[in-house]
Structures are given as structure tokens and as C-alpha cells.
Amino acid sequence: MASTNRIGAIAVLLIVGGLGMALPVRAADVEGSSDHPLVGRYEGAEIVGYAVSEYDEANLVEGPFSPTSTNGGTGFKTVEGRSALIYYALPQGHSTLEVLRNYEEGLKAKGFSEVFTCATKNGSCFESGQPEGGYLLGQAVGDPLSLPKLSDDYVHNWFQEGGRYLLARLERPEGAVYAAVYLGESGSGNVAVVRVVETKAMETGKVRVVTAKEIGSALSDVGKIPVYGIWFDFDKDIIKPESKPTLDQIAQLLTSEPDLKLNIVGHTDNQGGADYNLDLSRRRAASVVAALVSQYGIAADRLASDGAGMTQPVASNDTEEGRAKNRRVELQRYDPGGGASGGSGGAPANSGNAG
């Protein structure tokens, strides 16, 4: 934890997106940053960190959550859309309660309705109803390994003495807006972490469905092909319905080439721990095998599954575009006696009846 009484400025700009008319930038704010026009800032606060993405997902606290699950599960709501994450250093001499009340008033004046509010010291943030450390609320902001740091320290460490939280929602014809305000208390000063998600329908049609002929050609030429048309729910191994066109093409190829055997390998980005991502990638690959067997009648002994987790990136994990390329399913021509043509050698895990 930093020992100074003032939070050092950091600037993290992922993807600059149009969030409406920007408010005036303070001289002390990090370069390229601005308040979100629908939320604003507490008077005297300074922006010390800033990240914007045109389309991303976030887990927001919408009710009491378990201290053992600080970024998903009961008490959390997953929302998708244009996302802004803004770190503020709050002025000294002002309590987080005073800041919270001002945010409540300001958001209400702009048409927001309150969804949930809580404080760690009175236990209202947690399922148990018991007071817990502020770190747990800080961890609920997001995965500390993927979040931008705050003054070279993990964000949750700025909640060491407690925290308060507010989630508000604004209904708009073009999509709801969620404003989550996390207020952290520490010996080095108080902070406000503001996450605003403007929900909207994702722009589709950017991933072309690869055809059975193209898959077959790639398998013949190089023994493998990455596939981006298989979609999963966030942090889960459940295949989403929009994956059907790609699954149709894979099944069509397997039906037309009855001697073809495939090893299906899952890949993830680097958000989260290595062991967790490895397990997730294996489960997702197994789900693809299970779908081909149960929905298309492909013989289970023609399919195997494996996972590489975050170990084989094909693009930088520093941007959402790069992470999207790394989240993929790879099809490899598979010879049960000799291993997968495009793999790393050895027999694949979870082969046979998967799922």
C-alpha cells in the first residue's frame, strides 16, 4: 500500500469512446480523462485513473454478496455495453458518507433510481449481515489482475479501513445506464471508483461464419484452424444460441468426411488466474464436443477436447480487441494414435465422451 497521503496519478486509456459532451478537465486530472457526463464528480476530487471501452461486460453489485465470492454469483449483475472506469482521489476532510449522499442526490436529479446501497462497517454489503473488511468491497470492483492499478497498488487496497457502495440505474430508450460508485477508505486517503455502463445492443456481423469447406481446407493444409463463432456466457462453459451457425458448419464437415477426427482446444485471454483459465478453457472445449455429439449425432470417438487457457495468445492482452482474438476455439485434425496435428504433442485431455 502506498504510504503517501496523496494518491499518485495514473492514466490508463484502453479505447476512447464517445460518452457524450465531456465536462471541463481539471488541471490535476490525468491526460485524456473526463467525468462521465451523466454522473459527474464530487467537488474537489481529481481523476487519477481512467479506462474506457466501447463494448465490454462488468459484474456490478446489486445486492448483498458472499465474502467468498467477490466478483460474481449471488448479489451480482452482469451488464454489457459502453463502459467507463474512473478513479478519483477524494479531497481530504470529507467522509465517504458525505460523498455518497452527494452522489445519491446528483444521480437522482439526473433521473437515476437507486438499485442498491450498502456499507461494509454495518454489514449491509454482505449476505451474512455481519461487518466485514472493506477489502471485500474493493475486490468486487473487478479482477485485481486485470484492473488498472491505483498509485501502483491494487484497487482493493484503498478500501483497507472500510467502504461504501451505490448502484443506480437510468432508463433510456436506447438502453439502460448503470452507475456504480465504490467509495474506499484508507490511511492514505479516500477514493471513489466510478464505473458507468451504457447498455446497448452489440454491433454484430463483425465475425464471419467460417464455412465447412474453409475448415476442411485449413485442416488439410496446416492441421488446425481458429474459430471465433462459438460464444459462451461470461465466465461460464455454456454455449450461447448464436453459436449455431458455426456449429452447423463444423458438423457439416464431420458428416461429409466420416474418417475425420477432431481435437477441440479452448483458449482464453489473460483475465483471471492461470489455473482458473486452464480449467475454463477445458470445460468450454468439452461443451463443444458435447454439443456436436448430442445435437448433431457425431460419434463421440471422433472427437477429443483439451484446453490451453491463457498460454497461447495470438494477440496482445492489453486491449479488448486483442483479448477477443485470444478467446477462441481451435479445431485440430486428430489422430488417436499420433496426437493432434496442430497441437503441442501428447494425448489430449478429456477425450471421448465429453460434457
C-alpha positions as CSV (number, residue, x, y, z in Angstrom):
1,M,0.0,0.0,0.0
2,A,1.4,3.4,-0.8
3,S,2.4,5.4,2.2
4,T,1.8,8.9,0.9
5,N,-1.3,11.0,1.9
6,R,-2.0,11.8,-1.7
7,I,-2.7,9.3,-4.4
8,G,-0.2,9.4,-7.3
9,A,-1.8,10.0,-10.7
10,I,-2.0,7.1,-13.2
11,A,-3.5,7.2,-16.7
12,V,-4.9,4.1,-18.4
13,L,-6.8,4.6,-21.6
14,L,-8.0,1.4,-23.3
15,I,-10.3,2.6,-26.0
16,V,-11.5,6.2,-26.2
17,G,-15.2,6.2,-26.8
18,G,-17.8,8.9,-27.3
19,L,-19.6,9.2,-24.0
20,G,-21.4,12.4,-24.7
21,M,-20.4,16.0,-24.1
22,A,-17.3,15.9,-21.8
23,L,-17.1,18.2,-18.8
24,P,-14.1,20.5,-18.3
25,V,-11.0,18.6,-17.4
26,R,-9.2,19.7,-14.2
27,A,-5.5,20.6,-14.4
28,A,-4.7,17.8,-12.0
29,D,-6.6,15.2,-13.9
30,V,-4.7,12.6,-15.9
31,E,-4.3,13.3,-19.5
32,G,-7.2,12.3,-21.8
33,S,-9.6,11.8,-18.9
34,S,-13.0,13.3,-18.2
35,D,-16.0,12.9,-16.0
36,H,-18.9,10.8,-17.3
37,P,-21.5,13.5,-18.2
38,L,-24.4,11.5,-16.6
39,V,-22.6,11.1,-13.3
40,G,-20.0,13.9,-12.7
41,R,-17.7,14.1,-9.8
42,Y,-17.6,15.1,-6.1
43,E,-16.3,18.7,-5.8
44,G,-12.6,18.8,-5.3
45,A,-11.9,15.3,-6.5
46,E,-9.2,14.5,-9.0
47,I,-9.1,11.9,-11.7
48,V,-6.1,9.6,-11.1
49,G,-7.1,6.7,-13.4
50,Y,-9.2,6.3,-16.5
51,A,-10.2,3.5,-18.8
52,V,-13.0,3.4,-21.4
53,S,-14.1,0.6,-23.7
54,E,-16.7,0.8,-26.5
55,Y,-18.1,-2.6,-25.6
56,D,-17.3,-4.7,-22.5
57,E,-19.0,-6.5,-19.7
58,A,-19.0,-5.8,-15.9
59,N,-20.2,-7.6,-12.8
60,L,-22.0,-4.9,-10.7
61,V,-23.1,-5.4,-7.1
62,E,-26.9,-5.3,-7.0
63,G,-27.5,-6.8,-3.5
64,P,-25.7,-8.4,-0.6
65,F,-23.0,-10.8,-1.7
66,S,-20.9,-13.5,-0.1
67,P,-17.5,-12.6,1.2
68,T,-16.2,-15.8,-0.6
69,S,-17.4,-14.6,-4.0
70,T,-16.4,-11.0,-4.6
71,N,-16.9,-10.7,-8.4
72,G,-19.8,-13.0,-9.5
73,G,-22.6,-15.1,-8.2
74,T,-25.3,-14.1,-5.8
75,G,-25.6,-10.3,-5.4
76,F,-24.0,-9.5,-8.7
77,K,-25.5,-8.5,-12.1
78,T,-23.6,-8.8,-15.4
79,V,-24.2,-6.0,-17.8
80,E,-22.7,-5.3,-21.2
81,G,-22.2,-2.1,-23.2
82,R,-20.0,1.0,-23.4
83,S,-18.0,1.0,-20.2
84,A,-16.2,3.8,-18.4
85,L,-14.0,3.2,-15.3
86,I,-12.8,6.3,-13.5
87,Y,-10.7,6.5,-10.3
88,Y,-11.0,9.7,-8.2
89,A,-8.8,10.9,-5.3
90,L,-11.3,12.5,-2.9
91,P,-10.4,15.7,-1.1
92,Q,-9.2,15.4,2.5
93,G,-11.6,16.2,5.3
94,H,-14.7,14.8,3.6
95,S,-16.2,11.5,4.8
96,T,-17.3,8.8,2.3
97,L,-20.8,9.1,3.8
98,E,-20.8,12.8,2.7
99,V,-19.6,11.8,-0.8
100,L,-22.2,9.0,-1.0
101,R,-25.0,11.4,-0.1
102,N,-23.9,13.8,-2.8
103,Y,-23.8,11.1,-5.4
104,E,-27.2,9.9,-4.4
105,E,-28.6,13.4,-4.7
106,G,-26.9,14.1,-8.0
107,L,-27.9,10.9,-9.7
108,K,-31.5,11.3,-8.5
109,A,-31.6,14.8,-10.1
110,K,-30.5,13.3,-13.4
111,G,-33.3,10.7,-13.4
112,F,-31.5,7.7,-11.9
113,S,-33.2,5.4,-9.5
114,E,-31.4,3.7,-6.7
115,V,-30.8,-0.1,-7.0
116,F,-28.7,-0.9,-4.0
117,T,-26.5,0.9,-1.5
118,C,-24.5,-0.5,1.4
119,A,-21.6,0.0,3.8
120,T,-19.0,-2.6,4.9
121,K,-18.9,-1.5,8.5
122,N,-22.6,-2.2,9.2
123,G,-22.6,-5.5,7.3
124,S,-25.3,-4.4,4.7
125,C,-23.0,-5.3,1.8
126,F,-22.9,-9.0,2.7
127,E,-25.2,-11.9,2.8
128,S,-24.3,-12.7,6.4
129,G,-25.3,-9.2,7.5
130,Q,-22.1,-9.1,9.5
131,P,-19.5,-6.3,9.2
132,E,-16.5,-7.4,7.0
133,G,-13.4,-5.7,5.9
134,G,-13.5,-3.1,3.2
135,Y,-11.1,-5.1,1.1
136,L,-14.0,-7.3,0.0
137,L,-15.9,-4.4,-1.5
138,G,-12.8,-3.3,-3.2
139,Q,-12.3,-6.7,-4.7
140,A,-15.9,-6.5,-6.0
141,V,-14.8,-3.7,-8.4
142,G,-13.2,-6.5,-10.5
143,D,-10.3,-8.8,-11.0
144,P,-7.3,-7.1,-9.5
145,L,-5.0,-8.6,-12.1
146,S,-6.8,-7.1,-15.0
147,L,-7.9,-3.8,-13.4
148,P,-5.6,-0.8,-13.8
149,K,-3.7,-0.2,-10.6
150,L,-4.2,2.9,-8.4
151,S,-0.9,4.6,-7.5
152,D,1.0,1.4,-8.3
153,D,-1.2,-0.6,-5.9
154,Y,-4.2,-2.9,-6.3
155,V,-7.5,-1.1,-6.1
156,H,-8.9,-3.1,-3.2
157,N,-6.0,-2.0,-1.0
158,W,-7.6,1.5,-1.0
159,F,-10.5,0.0,1.0
160,Q,-8.5,-1.1,4.0
161,E,-10.5,0.8,6.5
162,G,-13.9,0.3,5.1
163,G,-16.1,1.2,2.1
164,R,-19.5,2.3,0.9
165,Y,-21.3,1.5,-2.3
166,L,-24.1,2.8,-4.5
167,L,-25.7,1.3,-7.7
168,A,-28.2,3.4,-9.6
169,R,-30.0,2.9,-13.0
170,L,-31.2,5.3,-15.6
171,E,-33.8,4.1,-18.1
172,R,-33.3,5.4,-21.7
173,P,-34.9,4.3,-25.0
174,E,-31.5,3.4,-26.3
175,G,-30.7,1.2,-23.3
176,A,-30.3,1.4,-19.5
177,V,-27.4,3.1,-17.9
178,Y,-25.8,1.7,-14.7
179,A,-23.7,3.9,-12.4
180,A,-21.8,2.0,-9.7
181,V,-19.9,4.1,-7.1
182,Y,-17.4,2.4,-4.9
183,L,-16.0,4.6,-2.0
184,G,-12.9,3.4,-0.3
185,E,-11.4,4.4,3.0
186,S,-7.7,4.1,3.7
187,G,-5.0,5.6,5.8
188,S,-3.6,7.1,2.6
189,G,-6.8,8.9,1.6
190,N,-10.2,8.1,0.4
191,V,-11.1,7.2,-3.2
192,A,-14.1,6.9,-5.4
193,V,-14.2,4.3,-8.1
194,V,-16.9,5.1,-10.6
195,R,-18.0,2.5,-13.2
196,V,-20.6,3.5,-15.7
197,V,-22.1,1.0,-18.2
198,E,-24.3,2.2,-21.0
199,T,-26.1,-0.9,-22.1
200,K,-26.7,-1.3,-25.8
201,A,-27.0,-4.0,-28.4
202,M,-23.6,-5.1,-29.6
203,E,-22.7,-4.3,-33.2
204,T,-22.9,-7.7,-34.9
205,G,-21.8,-9.1,-38.2
206,K,-18.1,-8.5,-37.5
207,V,-17.3,-12.2,-37.2
208,R,-17.9,-14.1,-40.4
209,V,-19.0,-17.6,-40.0
210,V,-16.3,-19.9,-41.4
211,T,-17.6,-22.5,-43.8
212,A,-17.2,-26.2,-43.7
213,K,-15.1,-26.0,-46.9
214,E,-12.8,-23.4,-45.3
215,I,-12.4,-25.5,-42.2
216,G,-11.6,-28.6,-44.2
217,S,-9.0,-26.8,-46.4
218,A,-7.2,-25.4,-43.3
219,L,-7.1,-28.8,-41.6
220,S,-5.7,-30.3,-44.8
221,D,-3.1,-27.5,-45.2
222,V,-1.9,-26.8,-41.7
223,G,-3.8,-29.2,-39.5
224,K,-5.7,-26.7,-37.5
225,I,-7.9,-23.6,-37.6
226,P,-9.0,-21.0,-35.0
227,V,-12.8,-20.5,-34.8
228,Y,-14.4,-17.3,-33.4
229,G,-18.0,-18.0,-34.0
230,I,-18.6,-20.1,-30.8
231,W,-19.8,-17.9,-28.0
232,F,-20.1,-18.6,-24.3
233,D,-21.8,-16.8,-21.4
234,F,-19.4,-14.7,-19.4
235,D,-17.1,-16.8,-17.2
236,K,-19.1,-20.0,-18.0
237,D,-18.9,-23.0,-20.3
238,I,-22.5,-22.7,-21.6
239,I,-22.6,-22.3,-25.4
240,K,-24.8,-19.4,-26.4
241,P,-27.5,-19.9,-29.1
242,E,-25.8,-17.6,-31.6
243,S,-23.1,-20.2,-31.9
244,K,-25.4,-22.5,-34.0
245,P,-24.2,-21.3,-37.5
246,T,-20.6,-22.2,-36.7
247,L,-21.5,-25.5,-35.1
248,D,-23.6,-26.3,-38.2
249,Q,-20.5,-25.8,-40.4
250,I,-18.3,-28.0,-38.2
251,A,-20.9,-30.7,-38.1
252,Q,-21.4,-30.5,-41.9
253,L,-17.7,-31.1,-42.4
254,L,-17.6,-34.0,-40.0
255,T,-20.6,-35.6,-41.7
256,S,-19.1,-35.2,-45.2
257,E,-15.8,-36.6,-44.1
258,P,-16.6,-39.7,-41.9
259,D,-13.0,-40.6,-41.3
260,L,-12.1,-37.1,-39.9
261,K,-11.4,-36.8,-36.2
262,L,-11.1,-33.5,-34.4
263,N,-9.4,-32.3,-31.3
264,I,-11.2,-29.2,-30.0
265,V,-9.0,-26.9,-27.9
266,G,-10.3,-23.9,-25.9
267,H,-8.2,-20.7,-25.4
268,T,-8.8,-17.8,-23.1
269,D,-7.5,-14.3,-22.6
270,N,-5.3,-13.4,-19.5
271,Q,-8.0,-12.1,-17.3
272,G,-8.0,-14.1,-14.1
273,G,-5.6,-16.7,-12.8
274,A,-3.8,-19.2,-15.0
275,D,-5.2,-22.3,-13.3
276,Y,-8.8,-21.0,-13.5
277,N,-8.4,-20.1,-17.2
278,L,-7.0,-23.5,-18.0
279,D,-9.9,-25.2,-16.3
280,L,-12.4,-22.8,-18.1
281,S,-10.8,-23.5,-21.5
282,R,-11.1,-27.2,-21.0
283,R,-14.7,-27.0,-19.9
284,R,-15.6,-24.9,-22.9
285,A,-13.9,-27.3,-25.3
286,A,-15.7,-30.2,-23.7
287,S,-19.0,-28.3,-24.2
288,V,-18.4,-28.0,-27.9
289,V,-17.8,-31.8,-28.1
290,A,-20.9,-32.4,-26.1
291,A,-23.0,-30.2,-28.5
292,L,-21.6,-31.9,-31.6
293,V,-22.4,-35.4,-30.1
294,S,-25.9,-34.6,-28.7
295,Q,-27.2,-32.1,-31.2
296,Y,-25.7,-33.4,-34.5
297,G,-25.1,-37.1,-33.8
298,I,-21.4,-37.0,-34.3
299,A,-19.8,-40.2,-32.9
300,A,-18.0,-39.4,-29.6
301,D,-14.9,-41.4,-30.5
302,R,-14.3,-39.0,-33.4
303,L,-13.9,-36.1,-31.0
304,A,-11.5,-35.1,-28.2
305,S,-11.2,-31.9,-26.2
306,D,-8.4,-30.0,-24.5
307,G,-7.7,-26.6,-23.1
308,A,-4.7,-24.2,-23.3
309,G,-6.0,-21.5,-21.1
310,M,-4.1,-18.3,-21.5
311,T,-0.8,-19.9,-22.5
312,Q,-1.1,-19.5,-26.3
313,P,-2.1,-15.9,-27.1
314,V,-2.3,-14.8,-30.8
315,A,-2.6,-11.1,-29.9
316,S,-1.8,-8.6,-27.1
317,N,-3.9,-8.9,-24.0
318,D,-3.6,-5.2,-23.3
319,T,-6.6,-4.3,-25.4
320,E,-10.2,-5.7,-25.6
321,E,-9.6,-6.4,-29.4
322,G,-6.6,-8.4,-28.6
323,R,-8.3,-10.3,-25.8
324,A,-11.2,-11.1,-28.1
325,K,-8.8,-12.7,-30.6
326,N,-7.2,-14.8,-27.8
327,R,-10.7,-16.1,-26.7
328,R,-11.2,-18.7,-29.3
329,V,-11.8,-22.4,-30.1
330,E,-9.2,-24.2,-32.2
331,L,-10.0,-27.2,-34.3
332,Q,-7.2,-29.6,-34.9
333,R,-7.0,-32.7,-37.1
334,Y,-6.7,-35.6,-34.6
335,D,-5.1,-39.0,-35.0
336,P,-5.8,-41.0,-31.8
337,G,-2.6,-42.9,-32.3
338,G,-0.4,-39.9,-33.1
339,G,-1.9,-36.9,-31.3
340,A,-3.4,-33.7,-32.7
341,S,-1.7,-32.4,-35.9
342,G,-1.7,-28.8,-34.7
343,G,-1.3,-29.4,-31.0
344,S,1.6,-29.4,-28.6
345,G,2.1,-33.2,-28.6
346,G,0.7,-35.8,-26.4
347,A,-2.8,-37.1,-26.0
348,P,-5.5,-34.5,-25.4
349,A,-7.3,-34.3,-22.1
350,N,-11.0,-35.1,-21.7
351,S,-11.1,-37.2,-24.9
352,G,-14.0,-39.4,-25.7
353,N,-17.4,-38.7,-24.2
354,A,-17.1,-35.1,-23.1
355,G,-19.5,-33.0,-21.1
